[in-house]
Amino acid sequence: MIDLSELRSEIDIVDKQIVELFEKRMDIAAKVADYKIANGKKVFDKEREDIKLKSVKELAHSDFNKVGVEEIFSQLMSMS
């Protein structure tokens, strides 16, 4: 049986990866916004957001995780 400290160490590793990926995503989103502004496009695209939410939910393997993924990505898109 794995002990609690080993499980927490695994979570720490995953959390570090999540932060790195979050920052990478935010950098890319900023470039997308810059492009849209420079080209006279609306930054917010509801249709794209809806499509994106649907596609990431389909990546989750359980109904519980689908709800969580939708919440996370809704927040990510609102922050970016």
N, CA, C and O atoms as a GROMACS GRO file, in nm:
protein
  320
    1MET      N    1   0.083  -0.118   0.000
    1MET     CA    2   0.000   0.000   0.000
    1MET      C    3   0.088   0.125   0.000
    1MET      O    4   0.186   0.134   0.075
    2ILE      N    5   0.053   0.220  -0.084
    2ILE     CA    6   0.128   0.346  -0.091
    2ILE      C    7   0.092   0.431   0.030
    2ILE      O    8  -0.024   0.438   0.069
    3ASP      N    9   0.194   0.495   0.090
    3ASP     CA   10   0.162   0.578   0.206
    3ASP      C   11   0.122   0.719   0.164
    3ASP      O   12   0.142   0.759   0.049
    4LEU      N   13   0.066   0.792   0.257
    4LEU     CA   14   0.011   0.924   0.231
    4LEU      C   15   0.116   1.021   0.177
    4LEU      O   16   0.086   1.100   0.087
    5SER      N   17   0.236   1.016   0.229
    5SER     CA   18   0.340   1.109   0.183
    5SER      C   19   0.377   1.084   0.037
    5SER      O   20   0.407   1.178  -0.036
    6GLU      N   21   0.375   0.958  -0.005
    6GLU     CA   22   0.403   0.927  -0.146
    6GLU      C   23   0.293   0.981  -0.236
    6GLU      O   24   0.320   1.036  -0.342
    7LEU      N   25   0.168   0.965  -0.193
    7LEU     CA   26   0.056   1.017  -0.271
    7LEU      C   27   0.062   1.170  -0.280
    7LEU      O   28   0.036   1.228  -0.385
    8ARG      N   29   0.096   1.233  -0.169
    8ARG     CA   30   0.108   1.380  -0.170
    8ARG      C   31   0.221   1.426  -0.260
    8ARG      O   32   0.211   1.530  -0.325
    9SER      N   33   0.329   1.350  -0.263
    9SER     CA   34   0.440   1.383  -0.353
    9SER      C   35   0.396   1.374  -0.499
    9SER      O   36   0.435   1.457  -0.582
   10GLU      N   37   0.317   1.274  -0.530
   10GLU     CA   38   0.264   1.260  -0.666
   10GLU      C   39   0.175   1.379  -0.701
   10GLU      O   40   0.182   1.433  -0.812
   11ILE      N   41   0.091   1.419  -0.607
   11ILE     CA   42   0.005   1.536  -0.630
   11ILE      C   43   0.090   1.661  -0.652
   11ILE      O   44   0.058   1.742  -0.739
   12ASP      N   45   0.196   1.678  -0.574
   12ASP     CA   46   0.284   1.794  -0.591
   12ASP      C   47   0.344   1.799  -0.731
   12ASP      O   48   0.353   1.906  -0.791
   13ILE      N   49   0.383   1.685  -0.783
   13ILE     CA   50   0.440   1.678  -0.918
   13ILE      C   51   0.335   1.717  -1.022
   13ILE      O   52   0.363   1.796  -1.112
   14VAL      N   53   0.215   1.663  -1.009
   14VAL     CA   54   0.107   1.695  -1.102
   14VAL      C   55   0.071   1.844  -1.091
   14VAL      O   56   0.050   1.909  -1.193
   15ASP      N   57   0.064   1.896  -0.969
   15ASP     CA   58   0.032   2.038  -0.951
   15ASP      C   59   0.134   2.128  -1.020
   15ASP      O   60   0.097   2.229  -1.079
   16LYS      N   61   0.259   2.093  -1.012
   16LYS     CA   62   0.364   2.171  -1.079
   16LYS      C   63   0.341   2.170  -1.231
   16LYS      O   64   0.354   2.273  -1.297
   17GLN      N   65   0.307   2.054  -1.284
   17GLN     CA   66   0.279   2.043  -1.428
   17GLN      C   67   0.157   2.126  -1.466
   17GLN      O   68   0.156   2.191  -1.570
   18ILE      N   69   0.055   2.124  -1.381
   18ILE     CA   70  -0.065   2.202  -1.409
   18ILE      C   71  -0.033   2.350  -1.414
   18ILE      O   72  -0.080   2.421  -1.503
   19VAL      N   73   0.048   2.398  -1.319
   19VAL     CA   74   0.086   2.540  -1.319
   19VAL      C   75   0.165   2.575  -1.445
   19VAL      O   76   0.140   2.678  -1.506
   20GLU      N   77   0.258   2.491  -1.483
   20GLU     CA   78   0.336   2.515  -1.604
   20GLU      C   79   0.246   2.520  -1.727
   20GLU      O   80   0.262   2.608  -1.812
   21LEU      N   81   0.153   2.429  -1.737
   21LEU     CA   82   0.061   2.426  -1.852
   21LEU      C   83  -0.036   2.544  -1.848
   21LEU      O   84  -0.071   2.599  -1.952
   22PHE      N   85  -0.079   2.582  -1.729
   22PHE     CA   86  -0.166   2.699  -1.716
   22PHE      C   87  -0.095   2.823  -1.769
   22PHE      O   88  -0.152   2.899  -1.847
   23GLU      N   89   0.029   2.844  -1.727
   23GLU     CA   90   0.103   2.961  -1.772
   23GLU      C   91   0.127   2.957  -1.923
   23GLU      O   92   0.119   3.060  -1.989
   24LYS      N   93   0.156   2.842  -1.976
   24LYS     CA   94   0.175   2.829  -2.121
   24LYS      C   95   0.045   2.863  -2.193
   24LYS      O   96   0.047   2.934  -2.294
   25ARG      N   97  -0.069   2.811  -2.143
   25ARG     CA   98  -0.197   2.839  -2.205
   25ARG      C   99  -0.231   2.988  -2.200
   25ARG      O  100  -0.280   3.043  -2.298
   26MET      N  101  -0.204   3.051  -2.087
   26MET     CA  102  -0.232   3.194  -2.074
   26MET      C  103  -0.146   3.276  -2.170
   26MET      O  104  -0.194   3.375  -2.227
   27ASP      N  105  -0.022   3.238  -2.189
   27ASP     CA  106   0.065   3.308  -2.285
   27ASP      C  107   0.009   3.295  -2.427
   27ASP      O  108   0.005   3.394  -2.501
   28ILE      N  109  -0.034   3.177  -2.463
   28ILE     CA  110  -0.090   3.156  -2.597
   28ILE      C  111  -0.220   3.234  -2.612
   28ILE      O  112  -0.243   3.296  -2.716
   29ALA      N  113  -0.304   3.231  -2.510
   29ALA     CA  114  -0.432   3.305  -2.515
   29ALA      C  115  -0.408   3.454  -2.532
   29ALA      O  116  -0.483   3.522  -2.603
   30ALA      N  117  -0.304   3.506  -2.469
   30ALA     CA  118  -0.270   3.648  -2.484
   30ALA      C  119  -0.231   3.679  -2.628
   30ALA      O  120  -0.267   3.784  -2.682
   31LYS      N  121  -0.159   3.588  -2.691
   31LYS     CA  122  -0.121   3.607  -2.831
   31LYS      C  123  -0.243   3.602  -2.922
   31LYS      O  124  -0.252   3.676  -3.020
   32VAL      N  125  -0.337   3.513  -2.890
   32VAL     CA  126  -0.461   3.505  -2.967
   32VAL      C  127  -0.537   3.637  -2.956
   32VAL      O  128  -0.585   3.690  -3.055
   33ALA      N  129  -0.547   3.689  -2.833
   33ALA     CA  130  -0.617   3.817  -2.813
   33ALA      C  131  -0.548   3.929  -2.888
   33ALA      O  132  -0.614   4.012  -2.951
   34ASP      N  133  -0.415   3.934  -2.883
   34ASP     CA  134  -0.340   4.036  -2.956
   34ASP      C  135  -0.368   4.028  -3.106
   34ASP      O  136  -0.387   4.129  -3.173
   35TYR      N  137  -0.369   3.906  -3.157
   35TYR     CA  138  -0.397   3.886  -3.300
   35TYR      C  139  -0.536   3.936  -3.335
   35TYR      O  140  -0.555   4.009  -3.433
   36LYS      N  141  -0.634   3.897  -3.254
   36LYS     CA  142  -0.772   3.938  -3.281
   36LYS      C  143  -0.786   4.090  -3.278
   36LYS      O  144  -0.852   4.149  -3.364
   37ILE      N  145  -0.726   4.153  -3.179
   37ILE     CA  146  -0.733   4.298  -3.167
   37ILE      C  147  -0.667   4.365  -3.288
   37ILE      O  148  -0.722   4.459  -3.345
   38ALA      N  149  -0.550   4.316  -3.324
   38ALA     CA  150  -0.477   4.373  -3.437
   38ALA      C  151  -0.552   4.357  -3.569
   38ALA      O  152  -0.532   4.435  -3.662
   39ASN      N  153  -0.637   4.256  -3.577
   39ASN     CA  154  -0.710   4.228  -3.701
   39ASN      C  155  -0.858   4.265  -3.693
   39ASN      O  156  -0.937   4.223  -3.777
   40GLY      N  157  -0.893   4.344  -3.592
   40GLY     CA  158  -1.029   4.396  -3.582
   40GLY      C  159  -1.135   4.291  -3.551
   40GLY      O  160  -1.252   4.309  -3.585
   41LYS      N  161  -1.094   4.183  -3.487
   41LYS     CA  162  -1.190   4.078  -3.453
   41LYS      C  163  -1.231   4.091  -3.307
   41LYS      O  164  -1.156   4.145  -3.225
   42LYS      N  165  -1.351   4.042  -3.275
   42LYS     CA  166  -1.394   4.040  -3.136
   42LYS      C  167  -1.310   3.938  -3.060
   42LYS      O  168  -1.286   3.827  -3.108
   43VAL      N  169  -1.265   3.977  -2.941
   43VAL     CA  170  -1.183   3.886  -2.861
   43VAL      C  171  -1.267   3.768  -2.811
   43VAL      O  172  -1.223   3.654  -2.816
   44PHE      N  173  -1.388   3.796  -2.762
   44PHE     CA  174  -1.474   3.691  -2.711
   44PHE      C  175  -1.552   3.627  -2.825
   44PHE      O  176  -1.616   3.695  -2.904
   45ASP      N  177  -1.545   3.494  -2.832
   45ASP     CA  178  -1.614   3.417  -2.936
   45ASP      C  179  -1.694   3.306  -2.868
   45ASP      O  180  -1.642   3.198  -2.842
   46LYS      N  181  -1.821   3.334  -2.841
   46LYS     CA  182  -1.908   3.241  -2.769
   46LYS      C  183  -1.918   3.106  -2.840
   46LYS      O  184  -1.915   3.001  -2.775
   47GLU      N  185  -1.929   3.108  -2.972
   47GLU     CA  186  -1.940   2.982  -3.046
   47GLU      C  187  -1.815   2.896  -3.027
   47GLU      O  188  -1.825   2.776  -3.003
   48ARG      N  189  -1.697   2.957  -3.037
   48ARG     CA  190  -1.572   2.884  -3.017
   48ARG      C  191  -1.563   2.831  -2.874
   48ARG      O  192  -1.519   2.718  -2.852
   49GLU      N  193  -1.606   2.912  -2.778
   49GLU     CA  194  -1.602   2.868  -2.638
   49GLU      C  195  -1.692   2.747  -2.616
   49GLU      O  196  -1.653   2.651  -2.549
   50ASP      N  197  -1.811   2.751  -2.672
   50ASP     CA  198  -1.903   2.637  -2.658
   50ASP      C  199  -1.846   2.510  -2.720
   50ASP      O  200  -1.856   2.402  -2.663
   51ILE      N  201  -1.788   2.524  -2.838
   51ILE     CA  202  -1.726   2.409  -2.906
   51ILE      C  203  -1.612   2.354  -2.823
   51ILE      O  204  -1.597   2.232  -2.807
   52LYS      N  205  -1.530   2.444  -2.770
   52LYS     CA  206  -1.415   2.402  -2.688
   52LYS      C  207  -1.460   2.330  -2.562
   52LYS      O  208  -1.405   2.226  -2.526
   53LEU      N  209  -1.562   2.384  -2.494
   53LEU     CA  210  -1.610   2.320  -2.372
   53LEU      C  211  -1.662   2.179  -2.402
   53LEU      O  212  -1.636   2.086  -2.327
   54LYS      N  213  -1.734   2.165  -2.510
   54LYS     CA  214  -1.786   2.033  -2.547
   54LYS      C  215  -1.671   1.936  -2.575
   54LYS      O  216  -1.675   1.820  -2.532
   55SER      N  217  -1.570   1.982  -2.647
   55SER     CA  218  -1.461   1.891  -2.683
   55SER      C  219  -1.377   1.849  -2.562
   55SER      O  220  -1.335   1.734  -2.554
   56VAL      N  221  -1.352   1.941  -2.469
   56VAL     CA  222  -1.271   1.901  -2.352
   56VAL      C  223  -1.350   1.812  -2.257
   56VAL      O  224  -1.293   1.725  -2.192
   57LYS      N  225  -1.482   1.835  -2.248
   57LYS     CA  226  -1.565   1.746  -2.165
   57LYS      C  227  -1.559   1.604  -2.217
   57LYS      O  228  -1.559   1.509  -2.138
   58GLU      N  229  -1.554   1.588  -2.348
   58GLU     CA  230  -1.550   1.453  -2.406
   58GLU      C  231  -1.419   1.381  -2.376
   58GLU      O  232  -1.411   1.259  -2.390
   59LEU      N  233  -1.316   1.454  -2.336
   59LEU     CA  234  -1.189   1.392  -2.300
   59LEU      C  235  -1.193   1.324  -2.163
   59LEU      O  236  -1.113   1.235  -2.135
   60ALA      N  237  -1.286   1.368  -2.079
   60ALA     CA  238  -1.296   1.312  -1.943
   60ALA      C  239  -1.359   1.173  -1.949
   60ALA      O  240  -1.438   1.143  -2.038
   61HIS      N  241  -1.324   1.091  -1.851
   61HIS     CA  242  -1.366   0.951  -1.853
   61HIS      C  243  -1.484   0.918  -1.763
   61HIS      O  244  -1.530   0.804  -1.762
   62SER      N  245  -1.533   1.015  -1.688
   62SER     CA  246  -1.651   0.989  -1.605
   62SER      C  247  -1.739   1.112  -1.604
   62SER      O  248  -1.694   1.223  -1.634
   63ASP      N  249  -1.865   1.092  -1.571
   63ASP     CA  250  -1.957   1.205  -1.565
   63ASP      C  251  -1.911   1.308  -1.461
   63ASP      O  252  -1.920   1.429  -1.484
   64PHE      N  253  -1.862   1.260  -1.349
   64PHE     CA  254  -1.812   1.350  -1.244
   64PHE      C  255  -1.698   1.436  -1.299
   64PHE      O  256  -1.697   1.558  -1.278
   65ASN      N  257  -1.604   1.374  -1.367
   65ASN     CA  258  -1.491   1.449  -1.422
   65ASN      C  259  -1.533   1.542  -1.535
   65ASN      O  260  -1.473   1.648  -1.552
   66LYS      N  261  -1.634   1.505  -1.611
   66LYS     CA  262  -1.684   1.592  -1.718
   66LYS      C  263  -1.732   1.725  -1.659
   66LYS      O  264  -1.705   1.832  -1.715
   67VAL      N  265  -1.802   1.718  -1.547
   67VAL     CA  266  -1.850   1.840  -1.480
   67VAL      C  267  -1.731   1.924  -1.434
   67VAL      O  268  -1.729   2.045  -1.454
   68GLY      N  269  -1.634   1.860  -1.373
   68GLY     CA  270  -1.516   1.931  -1.325
   68GLY      C  271  -1.437   1.994  -1.438
   68GLY      O  272  -1.393   2.109  -1.427
   69VAL      N  273  -1.419   1.921  -1.546
   69VAL     CA  274  -1.346   1.973  -1.663
   69VAL      C  275  -1.418   2.094  -1.721
   69VAL      O  276  -1.354   2.193  -1.757
   70GLU      N  277  -1.550   2.085  -1.730
   70GLU     CA  278  -1.625   2.199  -1.782
   70GLU      C  279  -1.607   2.322  -1.693
   70GLU      O  280  -1.590   2.433  -1.743
   71GLU      N  281  -1.611   2.303  -1.562
   71GLU     CA  282  -1.592   2.414  -1.469
   71GLU      C  283  -1.452   2.474  -1.481
   71GLU      O  284  -1.436   2.596  -1.485
   72ILE      N  285  -1.352   2.389  -1.487
   72ILE     CA  286  -1.213   2.436  -1.498
   72ILE      C  287  -1.194   2.516  -1.627
   72ILE      O  288  -1.138   2.625  -1.625
   73PHE      N  289  -1.239   2.460  -1.738
   73PHE     CA  290  -1.217   2.527  -1.865
   73PHE      C  291  -1.302   2.653  -1.881
   73PHE      O  292  -1.260   2.747  -1.948
   74SER      N  293  -1.418   2.656  -1.820
   74SER     CA  294  -1.497   2.779  -1.821
   74SER      C  295  -1.419   2.890  -1.750
   74SER      O  296  -1.414   3.004  -1.797
   75GLN      N  297  -1.359   2.855  -1.637
   75GLN     CA  298  -1.278   2.953  -1.564
   75GLN      C  299  -1.154   2.994  -1.642
   75GLN      O  300  -1.120   3.112  -1.649
   76LEU      N  301  -1.087   2.897  -1.701
   76LEU     CA  302  -0.968   2.927  -1.781
   76LEU      C  303  -1.000   3.025  -1.893
   76LEU      O  304  -0.928   3.123  -1.915
   77MET      N  305  -1.109   2.998  -1.963
   77MET     CA  306  -1.144   3.084  -2.076
   77MET      C  307  -1.188   3.222  -2.028
   77MET      O  308  -1.161   3.322  -2.094
   78SER      N  309  -1.254   3.228  -1.915
   78SER     CA  310  -1.295   3.359  -1.865
   78SER      C  311  -1.173   3.440  -1.819
   78SER      O  312  -1.172   3.563  -1.833
   79MET      N  313  -1.072   3.374  -1.766
   79MET     CA  314  -0.951   3.445  -1.722
   79MET      C  315  -0.865   3.488  -1.841
   79MET      O  316  -0.791   3.586  -1.832
   80SER      N  317  -0.876   3.415  -1.951
   80SER     CA  318  -0.791   3.449  -2.064
   80SER      C  319  -0.866   3.534  -2.163
   80SER      O  320  -0.811   3.573  -2.266
   0.00000   0.00000   0.00000
